[in-house]
Amino acid sequence: MSNVVLQPLDAVADIGGLDRTICPGCGNGDAKDFLQGPDRFNGRRKLYRLVRCSQCSLVFLRNPPPASEMAEHYGSDYDRLIGKGASSLGYWEPRKRLISHYKAAGTLLDLGCSSGSFLESMRGPHWQLAGIEMSADAAKMAEARSGGQIFHGDILEASFPPESFDVITCFDVLEHVYEPRSVLAKVREWLKPDGIFYLMVPNIDSAAVRVFRSYWYGLELPRHLTHFSPDSLRAMAAVVGLETTALPANRFPAVEYSARYLVDDLLRGMGASRTPLSLTPELGIPGRIARKAFRLCILPLVHIGISLVGPEEYIHAVLTKNMSFTSTPRGARAQDLVL
């Protein structure tokens, strides 16, 4: 990647405005149109513009809703659908195995811990657990399920002491925050010198984006404010003094939902009325049988086809502290970094 000229964090403060032009990763002001699309999950028609930074390649939402209005883009329907898979403790086994390669015990903080399913899966004598959660109800549930210390509020408002944690996790959260660079800086502050930061984010350079474009379910407009690739994530991490130890990836093209969005749009164009995904009721027995047949017979072939187009859809990154890193003085322009 070419040299990245960093800007101070003060330069990235145009949060939640109607026209965000400053890259939240490197502070560069030159971004090119990437694609645009509506909130397909809720069936809304307002278009949101994604742009790509010409310097660090980060993709971000140019016209995000103000933070004060973002809650209306979530709600119980969103929580219900998103929480289906993660509610199972078995869902977390691959994540736990990855962590075990680095740490067998210690202090663990989960950013955006929701109702505490992951923390509950880690509960035991070897781990001292903590979490951060915006929803008051979810925070209470997480505390009850995990027995951990749960901070209710924004990640940047939490006041854990420096070098408190052996492991910090962040699953499907960093893409939702207005200031991802500041969150990464806070993570570095909280990590012990030999600690690890394990995060998961969708890959904006994946095969599914190339195939489905604005219909890709992983875009989640406008809830996903920032869209990472391996290169842009590595660059943003380096800006705040985090080194990329591992960048494994896996397939998660969300073909069913992406295809649903595409079909909905085609039918609307023909004058048909469509219920948005957020309001679609649970399938009956015939629908479940048809879905099972699709998953067994057709979906594997689709996955094979998509795999020929490009990289995997989900980034699993393990970051560690760069102990020789010197932070940029506030208000000063940083020197060029070769990333």
DRENDO-480837 format. One record per residue (C-alpha): residue number from 1; residue in three letters; x, y, z; chain. Coordinates in Angstrom, 1 decimal, m for minus. Each point is the difference from the previous one (the first is absolute). Layout:
<atoms>
{atom NUM; "ALA"; {X; Y; Z}; "A"} ...
</atoms>
This chain:
<atoms>
{atom 1; "MET"; {0.0; 0.0; 0.0}; "A"} {atom 2; "SER"; {1.2; 3.5; m0.7}; "A"} {atom 3; "ASN"; {1.1; 2.4; 2.8}; "A"} {atom 4; "VAL"; {m2.9; 1.1; 2.2}; "A"} {atom 5; "VAL"; {0.1; 3.6; 1.3}; "A"} {atom 6; "LEU"; {m1.8; 0.0; 3.3}; "A"} {atom 7; "GLN"; {m2.1; 2.8; 1.4}; "A"} {atom 8; "PRO"; {m0.6; 0.6; 3.7}; "A"} {atom 9; "LEU"; {m3.2; m1.5; 1.5}; "A"} {atom 10; "ASP"; {m1.4; 3.5; 0.3}; "A"} {atom 11; "ALA"; {m0.3; 0.0; m3.8}; "A"} {atom 12; "VAL"; {m2.4; m2.9; 0.0}; "A"} {atom 13; "ALA"; {m2.7; 1.6; 2.1}; "A"} {atom 14; "ASP"; {m2.7; 0.6; m2.6}; "A"} {atom 15; "ILE"; {m2.1; m2.8; 1.5}; "A"} {atom 16; "GLY"; {m3.5; m0.8; m1.3}; "A"} {atom 17; "GLY"; {m0.4; 3.0; m2.3}; "A"} {atom 18; "LEU"; {m1.7; 0.2; m3.4}; "A"} {atom 19; "ASP"; {3.2; m0.1; m2.0}; "A"} {atom 20; "ARG"; {3.0; m1.7; 1.7}; "A"} {atom 21; "THR"; {3.1; 0.6; m2.2}; "A"} {atom 22; "ILE"; {2.8; m0.8; 2.5}; "A"} {atom 23; "CYS"; {1.2; m3.6; 0.1}; "A"} {atom 24; "PRO"; {m0.6; m1.3; 3.5}; "A"} {atom 25; "GLY"; {3.1; m2.2; m0.4}; "A"} {atom 26; "CYS"; {2.9; 2.3; m1.1}; "A"} {atom 27; "GLY"; {m1.7; 3.5; m0.1}; "A"} {atom 28; "ASN"; {0.5; 0.4; m3.7}; "A"} {atom 29; "GLY"; {m2.5; 2.2; m1.8}; "A"} {atom 30; "ASP"; {0.0; m1.6; m3.4}; "A"} {atom 31; "ALA"; {m2.6; m2.8; m0.4}; "A"} {atom 32; "LYS"; {m1.4; m1.4; m3.2}; "A"} {atom 33; "ASP"; {m3.6; m1.4; m0.5}; "A"} {atom 34; "PHE"; {m0.1; m3.7; 0.6}; "A"} {atom 35; "LEU"; {m3.7; m1.0; m0.2}; "A"} {atom 36; "GLN"; {m3.4; 1.1; 1.4}; "A"} {atom 37; "GLY"; {m3.1; m1.8; 1.3}; "A"} {atom 38; "PRO"; {m3.0; 0.3; 2.3}; "A"} {atom 39; "ASP"; {m0.8; m1.7; 3.4}; "A"} {atom 40; "ARG"; {m1.3; m3.2; m1.6}; "A"} {atom 41; "PHE"; {m0.5; m1.7; 3.3}; "A"} {atom 42; "ASN"; {m2.8; 2.4; 0.9}; "A"} {atom 43; "GLY"; {m1.2; 0.5; m3.6}; "A"} {atom 44; "ARG"; {0.8; 3.7; 0.0}; "A"} {atom 45; "ARG"; {0.9; 1.9; m3.1}; "A"} {atom 46; "LYS"; {2.4; 2.8; 1.1}; "A"} {atom 47; "LEU"; {3.4; m0.6; m1.6}; "A"} {atom 48; "TYR"; {3.2; 0.0; 1.9}; "A"} {atom 49; "ARG"; {3.4; 0.7; m1.6}; "A"} {atom 50; "LEU"; {3.1; m2.1; 0.6}; "A"} {atom 51; "VAL"; {3.3; 1.6; m0.9}; "A"} {atom 52; "ARG"; {3.5; m1.5; 0.0}; "A"} {atom 53; "CYS"; {3.0; 1.9; 1.4}; "A"} {atom 54; "SER"; {2.6; 0.5; m2.7}; "A"} {atom 55; "GLN"; {2.8; m0.3; 2.6}; "A"} {atom 56; "CYS"; {m0.7; m2.9; 2.4}; "A"} {atom 57; "SER"; {m2.8; m1.7; m2.1}; "A"} {atom 58; "LEU"; {m2.5; 0.1; 2.9}; "A"} {atom 59; "VAL"; {m3.6; 0.1; m1.2}; "A"} {atom 60; "PHE"; {m2.4; 2.1; 2.1}; "A"} {atom 61; "LEU"; {m3.5; 1.4; m0.1}; "A"} {atom 62; "ARG"; {0.1; 3.6; m1.2}; "A"} {atom 63; "ASN"; {m3.5; 1.0; 1.1}; "A"} {atom 64; "PRO"; {m0.6; m2.0; 3.2}; "A"} {atom 65; "PRO"; {m3.0; 0.8; 2.2}; "A"} {atom 66; "PRO"; {0.9; 2.2; 3.0}; "A"} {atom 67; "ALA"; {0.7; m2.0; 3.2}; "A"} {atom 68; "SER"; {m3.2; 1.3; 1.5}; "A"} {atom 69; "GLU"; {m2.1; m1.6; m2.7}; "A"} {atom 70; "MET"; {1.9; m3.3; m0.4}; "A"} {atom 71; "ALA"; {m2.2; m1.9; 2.5}; "A"} {atom 72; "GLU"; {m2.9; 0.0; m2.5}; "A"} {atom 73; "HIS"; {2.0; m2.1; m2.4}; "A"} {atom 74; "TYR"; {0.4; m2.8; 2.5}; "A"} {atom 75; "GLY"; {m2.9; m1.1; 2.3}; "A"} {atom 76; "SER"; {m1.4; m3.4; 1.1}; "A"} {atom 77; "ASP"; {m0.4; m1.4; m3.5}; "A"} {atom 78; "TYR"; {3.7; 0.5; m0.6}; "A"} {atom 79; "ASP"; {1.0; m1.4; 3.3}; "A"} {atom 80; "ARG"; {m2.2; m3.1; m0.6}; "A"} {atom 81; "LEU"; {1.5; m0.8; m3.3}; "A"} {atom 82; "ILE"; {3.6; 0.7; 0.9}; "A"} {atom 83; "GLY"; {m0.1; m1.8; 3.3}; "A"} {atom 84; "LYS"; {m1.3; m3.3; m1.5}; "A"} {atom 85; "GLY"; {3.3; m1.7; m0.5}; "A"} {atom 86; "ALA"; {2.1; 1.7; 2.7}; "A"} {atom 87; "SER"; {m2.5; m1.1; 2.7}; "A"} {atom 88; "SER"; {1.4; m3.6; m0.2}; "A"} {atom 89; "LEU"; {3.0; m0.6; 2.2}; "A"} {atom 90; "GLY"; {1.3; m2.4; m2.7}; "A"} {atom 91; "TYR"; {0.2; 3.0; m2.4}; "A"} {atom 92; "TRP"; {3.0; 1.2; 2.0}; "A"} {atom 93; "GLU"; {2.2; m3.1; m0.1}; "A"} {atom 94; "PRO"; {2.1; 1.0; m3.0}; "A"} {atom 95; "ARG"; {0.6; 3.4; 1.7}; "A"} {atom 96; "LYS"; {1.0; m1.6; 3.2}; "A"} {atom 97; "ARG"; {2.4; m2.4; m1.7}; "A"} {atom 98; "LEU"; {1.8; 3.0; m1.7}; "A"} {atom 99; "ILE"; {0.3; 1.8; 3.3}; "A"} {atom 100; "SER"; {1.4; m3.2; 1.6}; "A"} {atom 101; "HIS"; {2.9; 0.0; m2.4}; "A"} {atom 102; "TYR"; {1.2; 3.2; 1.7}; "A"} {atom 103; "LYS"; {m1.4; 0.0; 3.5}; "A"} {atom 104; "ALA"; {m1.3; m2.6; 2.3}; "A"} {atom 105; "ALA"; {m1.1; 2.2; 2.9}; "A"} {atom 106; "GLY"; {m0.1; 3.6; 1.2}; "A"} {atom 107; "THR"; {m2.1; 3.1; m0.3}; "A"} {atom 108; "LEU"; {m2.3; 0.4; m3.0}; "A"} {atom 109; "LEU"; {m2.0; 3.0; m1.3}; "A"} {atom 110; "ASP"; {m2.7; m0.4; m2.6}; "A"} {atom 111; "LEU"; {m0.9; 3.2; m1.9}; "A"} {atom 112; "GLY"; {m3.7; 0.2; m0.9}; "A"} {atom 113; "CYS"; {m0.8; m3.1; 2.0}; "A"} {atom 114; "SER"; {m3.7; 0.1; m0.7}; "A"} {atom 115; "SER"; {m1.9; m2.3; 2.3}; "A"} {atom 116; "GLY"; {3.2; m1.9; 1.0}; "A"} {atom 117; "SER"; {m0.2; m3.2; m2.0}; "A"} {atom 118; "PHE"; {3.8; 0.0; m0.8}; "A"} {atom 119; "LEU"; {0.9; 1.0; 3.6}; "A"} {atom 120; "GLU"; {m2.2; m2.7; 1.3}; "A"} {atom 121; "SER"; {1.8; m2.5; m2.2}; "A"} {atom 122; "MET"; {3.3; 1.1; 1.6}; "A"} {atom 123; "ARG"; {m1.3; m0.2; 3.6}; "A"} {atom 124; "GLY"; {2.2; m2.1; 2.3}; "A"} {atom 125; "PRO"; {2.8; 0.1; 2.5}; "A"} {atom 126; "HIS"; {2.7; 1.0; m2.6}; "A"} {atom 127; "TRP"; {m1.5; 3.3; m1.2}; "A"} {atom 128; "GLN"; {m0.9; 3.3; 1.7}; "A"} {atom 129; "LEU"; {m2.6; 1.4; m2.3}; "A"} {atom 130; "ALA"; {m1.1; 3.6; m0.9}; "A"} {atom 131; "GLY"; {m2.1; 1.5; m2.8}; "A"} {atom 132; "ILE"; {m1.3; 3.3; m1.5}; "A"} {atom 133; "GLU"; {m3.5; 0.3; m1.3}; "A"} {atom 134; "MET"; {m2.1; 2.9; m1.1}; "A"} {atom 135; "SER"; {m3.4; m1.5; 0.8}; "A"} {atom 136; "ALA"; {m0.9; 0.1; 3.7}; "A"} {atom 137; "ASP"; {m2.2; m3.1; m0.2}; "A"} {atom 138; "ALA"; {2.6; m2.0; m1.9}; "A"} {atom 139; "ALA"; {2.7; 1.1; 2.4}; "A"} {atom 140; "LYS"; {m2.1; m1.2; 3.0}; "A"} {atom 141; "MET"; {m0.5; m3.3; m1.8}; "A"} {atom 142; "ALA"; {3.7; m0.4; m0.8}; "A"} {atom 143; "GLU"; {0.9; 0.7; 3.6}; "A"} {atom 144; "ALA"; {m2.4; m2.7; 1.2}; "A"} {atom 145; "ARG"; {1.1; m2.6; m2.6}; "A"} {atom 146; "SER"; {3.7; 0.5; 0.3}; "A"} {atom 147; "GLY"; {0.6; 1.2; 3.6}; "A"} {atom 148; "GLY"; {2.3; 2.6; m1.5}; "A"} {atom 149; "GLN"; {0.4; 3.8; 0.4}; "A"} {atom 150; "ILE"; {m2.1; 1.6; m2.7}; "A"} {atom 151; "PHE"; {0.3; 3.7; m0.8}; "A"} {atom 152; "HIS"; {m3.2; 1.5; m1.4}; "A"} {atom 153; "GLY"; {0.9; 2.7; m2.5}; "A"} {atom 154; "ASP"; {2.2; 0.9; m2.9}; "A"} {atom 155; "ILE"; {3.4; m1.7; m0.4}; "A"} {atom 156; "LEU"; {1.8; 3.3; 0.1}; "A"} {atom 157; "GLU"; {m1.7; 1.0; 3.3}; "A"} {atom 158; "ALA"; {1.2; m3.1; 1.9}; "A"} {atom 159; "SER"; {2.7; 0.6; 2.5}; "A"} {atom 160; "PHE"; {1.9; m3.3; 0.5}; "A"} {atom 161; "PRO"; {3.6; 0.6; 1.2}; "A"} {atom 162; "PRO"; {2.8; m0.3; m2.6}; "A"} {atom 163; "GLU"; {1.5; m3.4; m0.6}; "A"} {atom 164; "SER"; {m3.0; m1.8; 1.6}; "A"} {atom 165; "PHE"; {m0.7; m2.8; m2.4}; "A"} {atom 166; "ASP"; {1.7; m3.1; m1.4}; "A"} {atom 167; "VAL"; {m2.6; m0.3; m2.7}; "A"} {atom 168; "ILE"; {m2.4; 2.5; m1.6}; "A"} {atom 169; "THR"; {m2.6; m1.2; m2.5}; "A"} {atom 170; "CYS"; {m2.2; 1.9; m2.4}; "A"} {atom 171; "PHE"; {m2.4; m2.1; m2.1}; "A"} {atom 172; "ASP"; {m2.1; 1.8; m2.6}; "A"} {atom 173; "VAL"; {0.3; 3.4; 1.8}; "A"} {atom 174; "LEU"; {2.8; 2.1; m1.4}; "A"} {atom 175; "GLU"; {m1.8; 0.6; m3.3}; "A"} {atom 176; "HIS"; {m2.9; 1.6; 2.0}; "A"} {atom 177; "VAL"; {1.9; 2.7; 1.8}; "A"} {atom 178; "TYR"; {0.5; 3.6; m1.1}; "A"} {atom 179; "GLU"; {3.6; 0.2; 1.2}; "A"} {atom 180; "PRO"; {1.7; m3.4; m0.7}; "A"} {atom 181; "ARG"; {3.5; 1.5; 0.2}; "A"} {atom 182; "SER"; {m0.6; 1.3; 3.5}; "A"} {atom 183; "VAL"; {m1.4; m3.3; 1.0}; "A"} {atom 184; "LEU"; {3.2; m1.8; m1.2}; "A"} {atom 185; "ALA"; {2.0; 2.6; 1.9}; "A"} {atom 186; "LYS"; {m2.0; m0.8; 3.2}; "A"} {atom 187; "VAL"; {0.5; m3.7; m0.6}; "A"} {atom 188; "ARG"; {3.8; 0.5; m0.1}; "A"} {atom 189; "GLU"; {m0.2; 1.9; 3.3}; "A"} {atom 190; "TRP"; {m1.9; m2.7; 1.7}; "A"} {atom 191; "LEU"; {2.1; m3.0; m1.3}; "A"} {atom 192; "LYS"; {2.8; m1.4; 2.1}; "A"} {atom 193; "PRO"; {3.4; 0.0; m1.7}; "A"} {atom 194; "ASP"; {m0.4; m3.6; m1.1}; "A"} {atom 195; "GLY"; {m3.8; 0.2; m0.5}; "A"} {atom 196; "ILE"; {m2.0; m0.7; m3.1}; "A"} {atom 197; "PHE"; {m2.9; 1.7; m1.7}; "A"} {atom 198; "TYR"; {m2.2; m2.3; m2.0}; "A"} {atom 199; "LEU"; {m2.6; 1.6; m2.3}; "A"} {atom 200; "MET"; {m2.3; m1.1; m2.8}; "A"} {atom 201; "VAL"; {m1.2; 2.3; m2.8}; "A"} {atom 202; "PRO"; {m1.6; m0.5; m3.4}; "A"} {atom 203; "ASN"; {2.5; 0.2; m2.9}; "A"} {atom 204; "ILE"; {m1.0; 2.8; m2.5}; "A"} {atom 205; "ASP"; {2.4; m1.5; m2.6}; "A"} {atom 206; "SER"; {m1.6; m3.4; 0.2}; "A"} {atom 207; "ALA"; {m1.4; m2.1; m2.9}; "A"} {atom 208; "ALA"; {m3.6; 0.6; 1.2}; "A"} {atom 209; "VAL"; {0.3; 3.7; m0.4}; "A"} {atom 210; "ARG"; {1.3; m0.4; m3.5}; "A"} {atom 211; "VAL"; {m3.0; m2.3; m0.8}; "A"} {atom 212; "PHE"; {m2.8; 1.7; 1.8}; "A"} {atom 213; "ARG"; {1.2; 3.6; 0.2}; "A"} {atom 214; "SER"; {m2.5; 2.1; 2.0}; "A"} {atom 215; "TYR"; {m2.2; m3.1; 0.5}; "A"} {atom 216; "TRP"; {2.6; m1.7; 2.2}; "A"} {atom 217; "TYR"; {m1.5; m0.6; 3.4}; "A"} {atom 218; "GLY"; {3.3; 0.9; 1.8}; "A"} {atom 219; "LEU"; {m0.2; 3.6; m1.0}; "A"} {atom 220; "GLU"; {m2.8; 0.6; 2.5}; "A"} {atom 221; "LEU"; {m0.6; 3.6; m1.1}; "A"} {atom 222; "PRO"; {m0.1; 2.3; 1.9}; "A"} {atom 223; "ARG"; {0.8; m2.0; 3.2}; "A"} {atom 224; "HIS"; {3.5; m0.9; m1.2}; "A"} {atom 225; "LEU"; {1.8; 3.4; m0.1}; "A"} {atom 226; "THR"; {3.5; m1.3; m0.9}; "A"} {atom 227; "HIS"; {0.9; m2.9; m2.4}; "A"} {atom 228; "PHE"; {3.4; m1.6; 0.4}; "A"} {atom 229; "SER"; {2.3; m2.1; m2.2}; "A"} {atom 230; "PRO"; {3.1; m1.7; 1.3}; "A"} {atom 231; "ASP"; {2.2; 2.8; m1.3}; "A"} {atom 232; "SER"; {m2.1; 2.9; 1.5}; "A"} {atom 233; "LEU"; {m0.4; m1.8; 3.3}; "A"} {atom 234; "ARG"; {3.8; m0.6; 0.2}; "A"} {atom 235; "ALA"; {0.6; 3.7; m0.8}; "A"} {atom 236; "MET"; {m2.4; 1.3; 2.6}; "A"} {atom 237; "ALA"; {1.4; m2.3; 2.6}; "A"} {atom 238; "ALA"; {3.6; 1.2; m0.8}; "A"} {atom 239; "VAL"; {m1.1; 3.6; 0.4}; "A"} {atom 240; "VAL"; {m0.8; m0.6; 3.7}; "A"} {atom 241; "GLY"; {2.8; m2.4; 0.8}; "A"} {atom 242; "LEU"; {m1.5; m3.4; m0.5}; "A"} {atom 243; "GLU"; {1.8; m2.7; m2.0}; "A"} {atom 244; "THR"; {m1.9; m2.5; m2.1}; "A"} {atom 245; "THR"; {1.0; m3.5; 1.2}; "A"} {atom 246; "ALA"; {m2.5; m2.0; m2.0}; "A"} {atom 247; "LEU"; {m2.7; 0.7; m2.6}; "A"} {atom 248; "PRO"; {m1.8; m3.2; m0.6}; "A"} {atom 249; "ALA"; {m3.3; 0.2; m1.9}; "A"} {atom 250; "ASN"; {m3.0; m2.3; m0.7}; "A"} {atom 251; "ARG"; {m2.9; m0.2; m2.4}; "A"} {atom 252; "PHE"; {m3.3; 1.6; 1.1}; "A"} {atom 253; "PRO"; {m1.6; 1.4; m3.2}; "A"} {atom 254; "ALA"; {m3.5; 0.1; 1.5}; "A"} {atom 255; "VAL"; {m1.4; m1.2; m3.3}; "A"} {atom 256; "GLU"; {m3.5; m0.5; 1.2}; "A"} {atom 257; "TYR"; {m0.5; 3.6; 1.2}; "A"} {atom 258; "SER"; {2.0; 1.5; m2.8}; "A"} {atom 259; "ALA"; {m2.1; m1.8; m2.6}; "A"} {atom 260; "ARG"; {m3.1; 0.9; 1.9}; "A"} {atom 261; "TYR"; {0.9; 3.7; m0.3}; "A"} {atom 262; "LEU"; {0.6; m0.4; m3.8}; "A"} {atom 263; "VAL"; {m3.3; m1.8; m0.6}; "A"} {atom 264; "ASP"; {m1.9; 2.5; 2.1}; "A"} {atom 265; "ASP"; {1.3; 2.9; m2.1}; "A"} {atom 266; "LEU"; {m0.8; m1.9; m3.3}; "A"} {atom 267; "LEU"; {m3.6; m0.6; 1.2}; "A"} {atom 268; "ARG"; {m0.5; 3.5; 1.2}; "A"} {atom 269; "GLY"; {1.1; 1.2; m3.4}; "A"} {atom 270; "MET"; {m2.8; m2.2; m1.5}; "A"} {atom 271; "GLY"; {m2.5; 1.7; 2.4}; "A"} {atom 272; "ALA"; {m0.2; m2.8; 2.6}; "A"} {atom 273; "SER"; {m0.3; 0.9; 3.7}; "A"} {atom 274; "ARG"; {2.8; m1.5; 2.1}; "A"} {atom 275; "THR"; {0.3; m0.4; 3.8}; "A"} {atom 276; "PRO"; {3.5; 1.1; 1.1}; "A"} {atom 277; "LEU"; {2.2; m2.6; 1.6}; "A"} {atom 278; "SER"; {m0.3; 1.7; 3.4}; "A"} {atom 279; "LEU"; {m3.8; m0.7; 0.1}; "A"} {atom 280; "THR"; {0.0; m3.4; m1.6}; "A"} {atom 281; "PRO"; {m1.7; m2.6; 2.3}; "A"} {atom 282; "GLU"; {1.6; m3.3; 1.0}; "A"} {atom 283; "LEU"; {m0.3; m2.6; m2.8}; "A"} {atom 284; "GLY"; {m2.6; m2.8; 0.3}; "A"} {atom 285; "ILE"; {0.8; m3.6; m0.5}; "A"} {atom 286; "PRO"; {m0.1; 0.1; m3.9}; "A"} {atom 287; "GLY"; {2.2; 3.0; 0.0}; "A"} {atom 288; "ARG"; {2.5; m1.6; 2.4}; "A"} {atom 289; "ILE"; {0.1; m3.1; m2.2}; "A"} {atom 290; "ALA"; {0.7; 2.1; m3.1}; "A"} {atom 291; "ARG"; {2.7; 2.0; 1.8}; "A"} {atom 292; "LYS"; {1.7; m3.2; 1.2}; "A"} {atom 293; "ALA"; {0.0; m1.4; m3.6}; "A"} {atom 294; "PHE"; {1.5; 3.3; m1.3}; "A"} {atom 295; "ARG"; {2.7; m0.1; 2.7}; "A"} {atom 296; "LEU"; {0.9; m3.7; m0.7}; "A"} {atom 297; "CYS"; {m0.3; m0.1; m3.8}; "A"} {atom 298; "ILE"; {0.6; 3.5; m1.4}; "A"} {atom 299; "LEU"; {1.9; 2.0; 2.5}; "A"} {atom 300; "PRO"; {3.2; m2.1; m0.1}; "A"} {atom 301; "LEU"; {0.1; 0.5; m3.7}; "A"} {atom 302; "VAL"; {m0.5; 3.8; 0.3}; "A"} {atom 303; "HIS"; {2.8; 0.1; 2.6}; "A"} {atom 304; "ILE"; {2.3; m1.8; m2.3}; "A"} {atom 305; "GLY"; {m0.8; 2.5; m2.8}; "A"} {atom 306; "ILE"; {0.5; 3.0; 2.2}; "A"} {atom 307; "SER"; {3.3; m1.4; 1.3}; "A"} {atom 308; "LEU"; {1.3; 0.2; m3.6}; "A"} {atom 309; "VAL"; {m0.7; 3.8; m0.2}; "A"} {atom 310; "GLY"; {2.1; 1.3; 2.9}; "A"} {atom 311; "PRO"; {0.9; 0.0; 3.7}; "A"} {atom 312; "GLU"; {m2.0; m1.2; 3.0}; "A"} {atom 313; "GLU"; {m2.8; 2.1; 1.5}; "A"} {atom 314; "TYR"; {1.1; 0.2; 3.7}; "A"} {atom 315; "ILE"; {3.2; 1.2; 1.5}; "A"} {atom 316; "HIS"; {1.2; m1.5; 3.3}; "A"} {atom 317; "ALA"; {2.9; 2.2; 1.2}; "A"} {atom 318; "VAL"; {2.4; m0.4; 2.9}; "A"} {atom 319; "LEU"; {1.8; 3.1; 1.0}; "A"} {atom 320; "THR"; {2.7; 0.6; 2.6}; "A"} {atom 321; "LYS"; {1.7; 3.1; 1.4}; "A"} {atom 322; "ASN"; {2.9; 1.6; m1.9}; "A"} {atom 323; "MET"; {2.2; 0.7; 3.1}; "A"} {atom 324; "SER"; {2.3; 2.4; m1.9}; "A"} {atom 325; "PHE"; {m3.0; 2.1; m1.2}; "A"} {atom 326; "THR"; {0.1; 3.7; 0.8}; "A"} {atom 327; "SER"; {m3.4; 1.7; m0.3}; "A"} {atom 328; "THR"; {m0.5; 3.2; m2.1}; "A"} {atom 329; "PRO"; {m0.2; 3.1; 2.2}; "A"} {atom 330; "ARG"; {m3.5; 1.5; m0.1}; "A"} {atom 331; "GLY"; {m0.3; 2.8; m2.5}; "A"} {atom 332; "ALA"; {3.2; m1.0; m1.9}; "A"} {atom 333; "ARG"; {0.4; m1.7; m3.4}; "A"} {atom 334; "ALA"; {1.5; m3.4; 0.2}; "A"} {atom 335; "GLN"; {2.9; m1.1; m2.2}; "A"} {atom 336; "ASP"; {m0.6; m2.3; m2.9}; "A"} {atom 337; "LEU"; {m0.4; m3.7; 0.9}; "A"} {atom 338; "VAL"; {0.8; m2.8; m2.4}; "A"} {atom 339; "LEU"; {m2.8; m2.5; 0.3}; "A"} 
</atoms>
